[in-house]
């Protein structure tokens, strides 16, 4: 059977690491998971209760394509609460996870062959989705002096789009308002659409993340209930689009997805009012971050930058290995700790980097750091 070249995307290496860790666990080993960007906590209690009630009250069918009106209105309210932005709820599109949001954004904004800039290191699925849609990812090498975020001088002139994440995955670094505005201005000067990945907003430690909507309405903003709201498996997120893009995105949603899962939308609506529980989760990440920033250098992983947000530490291990995938496999085998090779995030320099996630329980993080210290001492 003939196949499309667009399906020839790179594997998502962290998923391979998860599979290897699961095999080890099936053999009776206890593995500390520092590989996956997934909260160790469940969806908020009120969200689970809201869904249970809804399931007893009647069937859960299709919703309108753009999402439950009450959920869209409540998301708009979040922008007032978090950023002081007065957002028209009509601009909010509920999506099947942020992944659905990226598919919708890329399909709405770009024709086949368009060139879209993304920073390296960066989330690997950006590139995969772009390629699968017949678009050309343009990798923009970021530098440590810019905290692994792109700056206007890094951008080529011939871009059709620019995608920026703050807080970023894998580095956890954030752009301040001036830096974000500079990138938005540079994209505008090139006639390029600007997409802001804000799925780690809410998980910040010393300062609040800036939304692109504080700077311009001419942007696509993508967010998700997966990270701060602890709902990865529920596959529900949202996107904010310019007013004159609402109907075009609605048509795409109707045909590509019909709608986001009704059950997940009900839970998401309740999750938005679970601030106390969600802030308690954040305090766990804050404690874990402090443990990582102290424990990783003690173990021998000294070349790291303190993350501003998210729940990752990205470490330069080029002094320890030239093959991060083999190094990660060795750590899993000998230390019982699953970590992610940097090749997932940066094909040019990722052979010398690792990503450590601290989204699990504090007890797991303490045990994982102890295991890493013993492994490195014996290596």
Secondary structure, DSSP 8 states (H G I E B T S, - for coil): ----GGG-----HHHHHHHHHHHHHHTT---EE-S----SS-S-HHHHHHHHHHHHHS------TT--HHHHHHHHHHHHHHH-----GGGEEEESHHHHHHHHHHHHH--TT-EEEEEES--HHHHHHHHHTT-EEEEEE--GGGTT---GGG--S--SEEEEESS-TTT-----HHHHHHHHHHHHHTT-EEEEE-TTTT-BSSS----GGGT-SSSEEEEESSSTT--GGG--EEEE--GGGHHHHHHHHHHHTSSS-HHHHHHHHHHTT-HHHHHHHHHHHHHHHHHHHHHHHHHT---B---SBTTEEEEE-TTT-S-HHHHHHHHHHHH-EE-EEGGGT-TTTGGGEEEEE--S-HHHHHHHHHHHHHHHHH-
